[in-house]
Amino acid sequence: MSSSILTRVISSHPVPSGTTIALILGLVFQFLPNYWQLVIIAGLVPGLLTGKWLRAFLGSFLGVLLSWVIYLTYAWSVSPASSLISSLGEIAGIPGVLLVGLAVLTASLLAGLGAIVGVAFRKLIRRQQ
């Protein structure tokens, strides 16, 4: 398969484009202090653009998951995040890594559910036209 065919397939497929949109929005929202709830919008936008339930969910889920991985890698390299995470884990009574994993999973699921809301909203608007 030539690179031009591969590029065309990737650009026309909704999962990578939804993932890219969710990744960019997820990264932008990561650096806004105290606004992590906006991650739902990072899923909503690809959901509005993609007409399929599963593709929208997977694209948004993966995009926000990747944004969290990038953000955590940045935080780990810039600040003493490991000691902070272990302290928070002791307070919660679970290992710090598990706490971070639960936070990442929650954010990714919220983005995926936001995508489902976006698809439902798109279908509702199209039905009324």
Secondary structure as UniProt FT lines:
FT   HELIX           3..12
FT   HELIX           14..30
FT   TURN            33..34
FT   HELIX           36..38
FT   HELIX           39..49
FT   HELIX           53..78
FT   HELIX           81..92
FT   HELIX           96..128
//
